[in-house]
Amino acid sequence: MEININTDNTIDRHQGLDERVRSNVEASIGRFGEHVRRVDVHLSNENSQKHEDGSNYCMMEARVSGYAPVVVHAHAQNLDMSISQAADKLKRALDSALGRLNDKKMREPIPADLLPEPESDKNLTSGL
């Protein structure tokens, strides 16, 4: 699984930040490794000058084989919290998406001879 990390000019990107992001992503969604080809992580501080709560933003986009990209967002007081929250959301979203995908694959169509016959339209014209 490839993990790409992108930051805007408000985030000081360094090796420690990249390692924290990678370890969070791998810990959260490592079990989906054979299904997820790539994860793009985008980090920013929307109000870098104001230092407001919830201004640290993390967006994660997972590219899944045979499925549309799964995207999650998280805002938090600090960057580590936003990364952790986004990784948790991505885990739940992938669990749901891949669960639906596996359900479709495992479901077999009901043979036509076992389908119930449609009921006739009773009493639709009896009052005329």
N, C-alpha and C positions, 0 to 999 in steps of 0.2 A: 504494500500500500504506500503510495507516494503522498507526502504531506507538504504542501506549499504554504509558506507563511508570507503574508503581505501586510505592511504597515503604512499608515499615512505619515505626514511630516510631524505630527504631534507625538509620535511614539518613538522613543530611543530604542532602536532594535539592536540587540546584542546576542551573543551565543547563549547566554543563560536564558533569555526569553525564548529563543527558538527551542531549546531543550525542554523547558517547561511546557510549551505548547505541544511538542511532539509526545512527551510522556503522558500528558492529559488525554490527548486524542487516542493514543495507543492503548492506554488503560481503559478508556471508556468503550471504544469500538473495535478493539483488537480481535474479538471473536468473530467479527464480520469480515475479517481480512480477505477471504476468498471472494466476497461479493463486491467489496469497495475497492475501486481502482485508485481513486485519488481523493484527497480532502484538501480543499482550499480554505485557508483561514485568513480573515481580514480583521485587523485590529486598528482601532482609532480611539482618540479621546475627543469627543464632540465639543466639549467646552473646556479646552485645555487652559485657557486663561482664567476661567471662573471657578474651577475646582468644585463644581456642583456634584452632589450625589447622583450616581447613575450615569455619569458622563462617559465612563469607559465602556466601549462597545466592542463586541466580538461577534463576527458572523462566520459560520462554518457551512461549507457546501460540500457534500459528499457525492461523488460520481459513482453510481451503482450500476453494475452490469445488468442489463435487461430492465431497467427502471429509470424513471425520470430522476434528475438530481434532487437530493434532499437538502433543504436549506433551513438553518435555524439561526436565531439572533438572541443576544443576551446583553443587557445593560447592567452595570454594577458599580459599586463605589470605587473598586480598584480593578486593575487589569487582571490580576490572578483570579479574582472572583468571577469576572465576566468570562474568562476562558473556561473555568471549571463549570459554570452554569451552562455555557454553550455546549460543552462536551457531554454533559448529562442530558441535555435536550436532544442532541444528535443521537445519542444512544437510544433514547426512547423512540425517536422518530424512525430510526433504522429498524428497530425491533418491530415496530408496527408495520412499516412498509414491506420489509422482507417477510414478515409473518403473513401478510395478505398475499404476497407473491407466491409463497410456498403453499398457501391454502388453495390457490387457483391451480397450481401444478398437481396437487394431490387429489383434487376433486375430479371424479370421473363422471361423464354424462350418464344419466339414467337411460337405460335401453327403452326404446319407444314402446315396446310391447308391455312394459311394466308401468308406464305412465297411466294415471287415472283418466278415464274418459270424461270429457267436459260435460257438465250437466246441461240439459236442454233448458231453454228459456221458458220456464213454467209460468203460467198465469200472466204472461205479458199481453196476450190478446183475448183472454177469456172474458173480459168485461165488455167486449164489443159485440 
